[in-house]
Amino acid sequence: MTGERPAPDLTEARELLRDTCTDSGVAALKKQLLERHAGGIPSSLSNRAETAATAWDGISSMQGDSQPTYSDPALKAWGPSLHFCLNEAQMREPLRVAIPRLAKELQRANSTRVVIAGHSDYEGSCRYNDALGMRRADEVRRALLAGGLRVRKVDIASLGERRPLDFASSSAAHDLNRRVEILVEGASTDIDLTETPSRVAPRCLPEKRDGLHPGGNR
């Protein structure tokens, strides 16, 4: 009625952008909308726009820096997927037993680059799951280095909930999606992994739905 528009409250919009996990299509739409209104949106908010690569490939920091993983043709999946229990980033048995052997085999493969990709299931906020995937990836990275891996470049990335192995909502699907995968560049094909299982998974307690962390605990 006064002809003046009050300054928008961007708090809720900022929180929505931080807590929304997007696929490539939604990321492209978000980027387009933020660019269209760039003149009236502070850079701290507009910088949250995800590229399609970020939405699909993951991040290398909680600031949203993009990390190419599965779209990089130079990177190939190597070894078993390493699984985690509900809301955990620490490795239980048999992961702790398997890691030293995997570190030695990965060292023998003479790869020039290793990218360790952390994943979660889809429940909870995107922000929480990104952080959980990052912690899982870093836990595996540190264990591999302690086990004797000496590669010039070892990166970690989190895909959070963006790349599930199973889209179902069952406990079995959640167990499958809570994982770390190892991607390598330039690895030798002479390493025999035929005796290595495709997955290394701990024995976890049944999930409890009550009392979960508001971030999701996944």
N, C-alpha and C positions, 0 to 999 in steps of 0.2 A: 504494500500500500504506500510505502514511502518512496518507492522507486529505487531503493538501494538493496542490494543483495548482501546478506551477511556473509562473512568469511566462512567457508565450509569447515566443519570439524572432521579432520582427516584421520583421527585416531582409530575409528572403527574400520575405515577403508584400509589403513596400513595393516591392522591386525588381520583383516580378511585376506589380504595379499600374502601375508607371511604364513598363514595357516591353511592356504588352499594349495593342494597338489594338483598340477595340471598335466594333461596330455599335450601332444604337439598342437592339436587344433585349438584348444583353449589357450595355450601359450601364445599362439599367433594372434588370437582375438584380443587377449589382454594387452599384448604389445601394441597392437593397432589402436586400441582405445586410449592407452596412455600417451601414445605419440600424438593422437588427435587433440588431446587436451593438455599438451605439454606446457603451453603457456601459463596455465593456471594451476599446475601441480608442481610442488617442490621436487627437486632432483632426488631427494632421499626416498621419495615414494615412487617416482617414475623409474628409478634404477632397479626397482624390484621386478621389472618386466622380464619374463623368462623367454629365452629363445627356444625354438623347437628342439635344438640340440640339448639344452639344459633340461627341458621337460622329459626328454627320452633318455639322455645319456648320463645325467647326474651332475653333481657339483663337487668341487674340490675344496670348498670352504663354506662355512655357514654364512658368508656374505653373498653366496650364490654364484661364485666363479665357476664357469662351465668346465667340465672335464670330459673330453671324448673317451668313450669306452667301447660299447658294442657297435657303434657306427664306424669306428676306425678300422679300415681294412687291414692295417698292419697288425692289429691285436687279435689273438686267437685264445679261446678258452683253453685252460690247461689244468689238468688234475681234477680232483673231486670238488664238489661244492661243500662248504664247511658250514654246519648249521648250529643255531643257538637256541637257547630256551627263552621263554617269555620274559621280555624286558631286560635281557641280559646281554652284556657285551663281553664278559669274561668267558674264556673257553673252559668247558668241562671235558672230562674224559668222554669219548676217546679222541677228541680233538687234540688235547695236550700230548697224547701219545703219538698221533699221526704227524703233527707239525714238524718235528725234527727230521723225520724221514723225507717228508715232502720238501723241506728246505734243501736237503742234500741232492735230491733228484732235480729240483729246480736249478740248483747251482750247476749240476752236470749238463743241463740243457743249454747252457751258455746263451741265455736270452740277453738281448741288449736293453730291454725295458720291461718292467713289470708294473701292471696296474691292478690294485686290489680293490674290488668293488663290493661295498657293503649294501645289504638289502634288509627290509623289514616287511611285515605284512601291512595291510591297508588300514587297519583300525587306528584311530587316534589322529592327531593333527599332522599335517605335512611337515611342519617345522620340527616336531618331536621325532618323527620317523627319520627325517634327514639326519638329525644329530645322532640318533641311535645307529643308523647305518654307518656313519662316519666312525663312531667309537668301535664298532665291530671290525671295520676294515683296518683301523689303526692297531687294534689288538692282534690281528693276524699278521700285519706287517712287522710289528715288534717281535713277535714270536718267530717268524721266519728269519729275521736278521739275527736273533739270538741263536737260532738253530744252524747258522753257518751260511746263510744266503749272502752273497757278495755281488750285487748287481749295481752297475753305475747309477741307474735311475729306477727307484721304486716309488710309485705314486699311490695315493689312496683316493677313492672317490665314493660318494654316497649316492645311491639311486633311491634311497628310502623305499617308498611303496610303489614307485613308478613302473617297475619291471617284475611283476610276480610270475612265478612258475605256474601257479594255480590260482585262478580267479574266484574259486569257490569261497564260501564263508565258513567252512568247517574248520575244526581244530587241526585236522590233518593238513589242510591247505595252509593254515597259518604256520605250522611247523615247517613246511616245505619252503615257505617264502622268507623265513628268518635265516638269512644265510650270508656267506661271503663267497665270491667267486674270484678266481685268479686268472687274469688275462696277461698274455706275454707277447712280446715282439721278438722275432728272430730266433726262436728256440729251435734247438736241434730236434729232428724227428726220430733220432736213434734211441731215445729214452723209452724203455718198455714200461708202460703203465697198465698193462693188461691185468695184472693182479691187484690193481688199486681199485677200490670201490668207487662208484660214481658219486656217492654221497657219504660224508662222515657226519653222523648226527648223535647228539648226546641223548641220554635218557632223562626226560623232563617230567616234572610233576604235572598232573592234570591242571588245565587252566582254571583260574578262578575269576569270575566276572566282577565280583564285588571288590570295592576298595582300590580300583585301578587309579593310577596317576592320571590327572586330567589331560595330560598330553597324549595319552594313549597306551603307554606301557606295552608296546609291541616290538 
